[in-house]
């Protein structure tokens, strides 16, 4: 399957790593059920095939611990070896195409998106700074200093906790 070079068309990395949340009352997994996973993949520009569903699950299992700093980049070897790049000429210019089989296509797309999110100031994709949160965020700020996946929930909650702790400490 051809993999687009621009990630603006149908981004997959952030949605992939945020597709499974374990909460006290339940597990919310957008790739847990085969039919739902197939629909999720089609919504993200994939085919929704059985091989693609299994490959997306494996890619998520590799990316989540890697982005949390719990695994090395070696976890991406299956996707790196599945990438095939070829060139053609169009309008007098060299045009590169990246391809992978169905089993690896979502992981390859996610890996190319991850690569595009690396900057001199660090990775622009990271886990939310709230230790109780499982979400990841993509930081588009100029300073690359965003901490919370959502200021409304995690950011305000963490700031309130720090304020309460300082107030309690001053009162003691």
N, C-alpha and C positions, 0 to 999 in steps of 0.2 A: 504494500500500500504506500502511495506517495505521502510524504509528510511535509506540510507547508513550512516554509522557512520563517514566516511571520507568526508570532504567537497571538497577534491581535485578533485573528479570525475566530478561533474557538479555543480560548485558553483552557488548559486541562490540569495543570500542576496543582494550583491552589485548591480547586474543587476536589481533586483526587485525594489530597492529604487531609482535607476537611470532610471527607465523605463517610467517616465512621467516628461516632462519638459514644463513649461509654459513660452513662450517667447512672446514678444510684438506682433509679427505677427501671431503666431499660437500656438496651443498646440500639442506637440509631445507625443503621448501616445501609447506605444507598447502593452498595454493591453486594449486599448480603443475599438477596433473592435474585436468581438468574434472570427472571423477566425484568425486574426493576433495574438490574445492572445493565442489561441489554439496552433498555430505554435510556438510561443515563449515558451510556456510550454513544448512542445515536445522537442524543442531544449535544454531545461534545464533539461531533464530527466523525465518529467512528462508525463501524459497520454493525456492532452489537453481536457479532458472532460468538460462539461458545469459546473459541480460542482467545478472542479479544477480551472477553469477560474474565477468564482465568488469568490472562496476562495483566490486566488492569489490577486485579487483586494482588498479584505478586509484586507489581510495581509499587503499589501503596505500601505493602509490607516492607519494601526496601527503603522507600523515601521517608516514611515517618521517623524511624529511628535515626536515619542519616541526618535529617534536618534538626533533630533534637541533640545531635552530637554523640549519639550512642552507637554509631556504626561508621565504618570507614567507607571511602568511595569505592572500595573493591566490590561492594554489593551491587554495583551497576554493571559489572562485567557481562552478564547475559545480554543486556541491552546494547552495550558498546559493541560486542561482537556481532549483534544482529543488524547493525546499521550498515547500509550500503549506499555509497554516494556515487553518482554518475553525472557526467556533464554532456550538454548538447549546445548547439549554437542556435540562437534565435535573434533575428534582427541584428546580426553582426556582433552579438555579445555572447559570452559564455554564461550558460544558465545551469546551476547545480540542482540536482534532485536527490533527496534523501529518501530512502525506502527501507521498510522492514516488513516482516511477515505479521499476520494478524496477532499472533501471540505476543509480539514485542512492540507493536506500533504505539500503544498508549504510553508505555514506559519510555520509548525513544522520544516521543513528543514531550513528555514531562521532563526528560533529561535535557532536551534542547531549550526548553523554557527555563529550567533551572540555570543553565549556562548563561542565558541572556540576562538573568537577574543577579549575576555576580558583578561587583563593582570594586573600585579601589578602596572604598570605605567598608567593604564587607558584603555579605550576601543580603539581598533585598527581600528574601523570603526567610522567615524565621518563626519559631513558636511564639505565641502570645506570652508576655512576661508574667502573667498571672499564673502561679504554679498550679492552681486548681483548674485552669482552662486547658482544653485539648486542641483548640483552634490554632491555625497558622495564619500569618498575614504576609502580604506583599507591601513593602514600604516604598511608596512613591515620593516621600518627602525629599527635599533637596539635601538635607543633612543626613539622611538615612538613619534617623533616630527614633522612629515610631516604635512603641513598645507593645501596644494593646491591639488585639484584633478588632475590638470595638470600644471606643471611649465611653459609650453609654453604659455598657455593662462592666467589662473588666477594668477599664481605666478609672472610672468613678469609684468603683468598689475598692480597688487597691488604694487609691488616694484617700478615701474615707477611712480605711483601716489604719493607714499611717497617721492620719490626723488624730484619730481616736487614741492610738497608742501614745502619741506625743502628749496629748491632753492628759491622759491618765498618768503618764510619767511626771509631768509638771505638777499635777495635783498631789503626788506622793511626797 
